[in-house]
Amino acid sequence: MVRLSETIYILSILRLDQYVYGTSFLDFMIMAPPLSARQRPVSRAGSLPFPAHLLAGHLTSLTYHLYTAYLFIHSDAKEIIGLGLFFGSLNASIAPNFSMGPALSSGEILIKIPYMFLWSWINLFLLDLHNQRHSIDEDSINKPWRPLPAKRITQQQTTRVIYCMYVLLVAVGLKVGGLLPCVLETIWNLWYNEWGGSSNPFVKNLLNGLGISCLLAGPLEVATGRSIFSGEYEAVIWLSILTAAIATTSHTQDFRDMEGDKAAGRKTVPLVIGEDNAGLVVSLGVIIWTIIACQVWGAGWREAVLPLIGGTALIGNISMNKTRRGNKLSWKLWVLWMLGLFLLPLLSR
């Protein structure tokens, strides 16, 4: 067994460049503030820096990097990761409805949640790295606390992290499952952020629908160990309906960022067709896709109560509350409406 003193010695060797060059290799690749002259431990000739200072330096650097990673996904974590975990867990409990193997018990689903979370976090993190690398001016107005406008990390360093994340993404997909949704999500991500997809607001909405559907499909595949293309493609059909619902209503999130989008010259549905018309499109989409989803699952009023409540609240808020605070609330109500749709297969079986 490696003793603590030996571990500290290894760490000191790995971090030796911190004391020679003022920054470690990891800090050079992604960003952490180098130790100042006061923070650097003073050592005698031929001796190693004091281990306690070394350990404190490692902890400070690790905390800095973890918080930076958290800031990248902060705005989307609850909605995207939360929706993915909810969708995967919920439908894994009724997996036979989608020809994706036997139904999982609550205990089996709990065991799978860490793997589902890991899959969701890596895919969302890579998505946000790509997205925020190109939206520094906009984020400086709307979200100045994000890592790039806050200068916690540079664009060049972000690019290096992206390259590393692709390797990790494939490794996780091969190990825990959900490789096909990973690949598809990567394609939509690149199209959206690197190949000009976000420049057209309507293509942007389509890519949002396709991308979010992949972020839903991944956790489900991880939980069940089966492909969404199993059986007679029941899961694919359901995800296609959700893709259409998302593609026609996901610009709900753009209402809250109109000021920054306009300043950055970004084209979004509310800016192109007007806030009122964009709200009307959302309202029609909520009504149409709620009706279609209820028909697919044979849901009556009782089973459809949640999407009806969420959808009605969303339509009302978009129509009557056009303040910045109201626009943020609309996005939360959109998530509530989606959660209601997710419950239809369970409540209608």
Solvent accessible surface area in square Angstrom, and as a share of the most:
residue,aa,sasa,rsa
1,M,234,1.04
2,V,92,0.53
3,R,160,0.59
4,L,130,0.65
5,S,72,0.46
6,E,69,0.31
7,T,54,0.31
8,I,28,0.14
9,Y,112,0.43
10,I,90,0.46
11,L,48,0.24
12,S,3,0.02
13,I,83,0.42
14,L,124,0.62
15,R,14,0.05
16,L,83,0.41
17,D,35,0.18
18,Q,0,0.00
19,Y,44,0.17
20,V,94,0.54
21,Y,167,0.63
22,G,8,0.08
23,T,43,0.25
24,S,7,0.04
25,F,140,0.59
26,L,94,0.47
27,D,6,0.03
28,F,108,0.45
29,M,44,0.20
30,I,39,0.20
31,M,50,0.22
32,A,5,0.04
33,P,83,0.52
34,P,72,0.45
35,L,20,0.10
36,S,54,0.35
37,A,86,0.67
38,R,237,0.87
39,Q,104,0.46
40,R,86,0.31
41,P,19,0.12
42,V,148,0.85
43,S,52,0.34
44,R,209,0.76
45,A,111,0.86
46,G,93,0.90
47,S,59,0.38
48,L,81,0.40
49,P,15,0.10
50,F,120,0.50
51,P,54,0.34
52,A,56,0.43
53,H,88,0.39
54,L,2,0.01
55,L,81,0.40
56,A,53,0.41
57,G,4,0.04
58,H,42,0.19
59,L,101,0.50
60,T,83,0.48
61,S,9,0.06
62,L,98,0.49
63,T,87,0.51
64,Y,41,0.16
65,H,22,0.10
66,L,112,0.56
67,Y,109,0.41
68,T,10,0.06
69,A,18,0.14
70,Y,102,0.39
71,L,15,0.07
72,F,3,0.01
73,I,8,0.04
74,H,75,0.33
75,S,21,0.13
76,D,32,0.16
77,A,20,0.16
78,K,161,0.68
79,E,24,0.11
80,I,21,0.10
81,I,8,0.04
82,G,33,0.31
83,L,5,0.03
84,G,0,0.00
85,L,36,0.18
86,F,69,0.29
87,F,2,0.01
88,G,0,0.00
89,S,24,0.15
90,L,19,0.09
91,N,0,0.00
92,A,0,0.00
93,S,34,0.22
94,I,2,0.01
95,A,1,0.00
96,P,77,0.48
97,N,51,0.26
98,F,2,0.01
99,S,39,0.25
100,M,1,0.00
101,G,18,0.17
102,P,97,0.61
103,A,54,0.42
104,L,26,0.13
105,S,60,0.39
106,S,88,0.57
107,G,41,0.40
108,E,87,0.39
109,I,17,0.09
110,L,118,0.59
111,I,120,0.61
112,K,68,0.29
113,I,57,0.29
114,P,82,0.52
115,Y,105,0.40
116,M,0,0.00
117,F,94,0.39
118,L,72,0.36
119,W,0,0.00
120,S,4,0.02
121,W,62,0.22
122,I,1,0.01
123,N,4,0.02
124,L,1,0.00
125,F,13,0.06
126,L,4,0.02
127,L,42,0.21
128,D,7,0.04
129,L,1,0.00
130,H,6,0.03
131,N,32,0.17
132,Q,1,0.01
133,R,38,0.14
134,H,95,0.43
135,S,5,0.03
136,I,48,0.24
137,D,109,0.56
138,E,14,0.06
139,D,2,0.01
140,S,55,0.36
141,I,84,0.43
142,N,17,0.09
143,K,27,0.12
144,P,73,0.46
145,W,95,0.33
146,R,20,0.07
147,P,0,0.00
148,L,10,0.05
149,P,26,0.17
150,A,47,0.37
151,K,163,0.69
152,R,46,0.17
153,I,8,0.04
154,T,58,0.34
155,Q,89,0.40
156,Q,119,0.53
157,Q,24,0.11
158,T,0,0.00
159,T,29,0.17
160,R,56,0.20
161,V,18,0.11
162,I,4,0.02
163,Y,145,0.55
164,C,74,0.44
165,M,14,0.06
166,Y,54,0.20
167,V,112,0.64
168,L,81,0.40
169,L,5,0.03
170,V,75,0.43
171,A,50,0.39
172,V,13,0.08
173,G,2,0.02
174,L,122,0.61
175,K,172,0.73
176,V,29,0.17
177,G,26,0.25
178,G,5,0.04
179,L,61,0.31
180,L,76,0.38
181,P,2,0.01
182,C,2,0.01
183,V,72,0.41
184,L,52,0.26
185,E,7,0.03
186,T,22,0.13
187,I,71,0.36
188,W,50,0.18
189,N,4,0.02
190,L,39,0.19
191,W,94,0.33
192,Y,26,0.10
193,N,19,0.10
194,E,56,0.25
195,W,156,0.55
196,G,41,0.40
197,G,3,0.03
198,S,26,0.17
199,S,74,0.48
200,N,66,0.34
201,P,9,0.06
202,F,112,0.47
203,V,44,0.25
204,K,10,0.04
205,N,9,0.05
206,L,81,0.40
207,L,4,0.02
208,N,22,0.11
209,G,0,0.00
210,L,44,0.22
211,G,9,0.08
212,I,18,0.09
213,S,9,0.06
214,C,11,0.07
215,L,5,0.03
216,L,2,0.01
217,A,3,0.02
218,G,0,0.00
219,P,0,0.00
220,L,2,0.01
221,E,12,0.05
222,V,3,0.02
223,A,2,0.01
224,T,19,0.11
225,G,61,0.59
226,R,114,0.41
227,S,47,0.31
228,I,15,0.07
229,F,92,0.38
230,S,27,0.17
231,G,54,0.51
232,E,136,0.61
233,Y,116,0.44
234,E,52,0.24
235,A,2,0.02
236,V,36,0.21
237,I,97,0.49
238,W,2,0.01
239,L,10,0.05
240,S,60,0.39
241,I,22,0.11
242,L,0,0.00
243,T,17,0.10
244,A,28,0.22
245,A,0,0.00
246,I,0,0.00
247,A,16,0.12
248,T,52,0.30
249,T,0,0.00
250,S,0,0.00
251,H,1,0.01
252,T,0,0.00
253,Q,37,0.16
254,D,8,0.04
255,F,7,0.03
256,R,37,0.13
257,D,19,0.10
258,M,40,0.18
259,E,120,0.54
260,G,0,0.00
261,D,3,0.02
262,K,151,0.64
263,A,68,0.53
264,A,45,0.35
265,G,61,0.59
266,R,57,0.21
267,K,123,0.52
268,T,0,0.00
269,V,4,0.02
270,P,3,0.02
271,L,64,0.32
272,V,73,0.42
273,I,53,0.27
274,G,30,0.29
275,E,49,0.22
276,D,97,0.50
277,N,82,0.42
278,A,0,0.00
279,G,5,0.04
280,L,102,0.51
281,V,58,0.33
282,V,0,0.00
283,S,13,0.08
284,L,90,0.45
285,G,5,0.05
286,V,5,0.03
287,I,83,0.42
288,I,88,0.45
289,W,49,0.17
290,T,9,0.05
291,I,93,0.47
292,I,56,0.29
293,A,1,0.00
294,C,17,0.10
295,Q,135,0.60
296,V,73,0.42
297,W,49,0.17
298,G,64,0.62
299,A,17,0.13
300,G,37,0.36
301,W,209,0.73
302,R,206,0.75
303,E,47,0.21
304,A,4,0.03
305,V,68,0.39
306,L,70,0.35
307,P,1,0.01
308,L,60,0.30
309,I,97,0.49
310,G,0,0.00
311,G,3,0.03
312,T,95,0.55
313,A,40,0.31
314,L,0,0.00
315,I,43,0.22
316,G,22,0.21
317,N,18,0.09
318,I,12,0.06
319,S,65,0.42
320,M,164,0.73
321,N,53,0.27
322,K,88,0.37
323,T,82,0.48
324,R,104,0.38
325,R,209,0.76
326,G,0,0.00
327,N,11,0.06
328,K,95,0.40
329,L,79,0.39
330,S,1,0.01
331,W,12,0.04
332,K,131,0.56
333,L,26,0.13
334,W,1,0.00
335,V,21,0.12
336,L,72,0.36
337,W,0,0.00
338,M,1,0.00
339,L,50,0.25
340,G,2,0.01
341,L,2,0.01
342,F,1,0.00
343,L,31,0.15
344,L,0,0.00
345,P,0,0.00
346,L,45,0.23
347,L,80,0.40
348,S,27,0.17
349,R,180,0.66
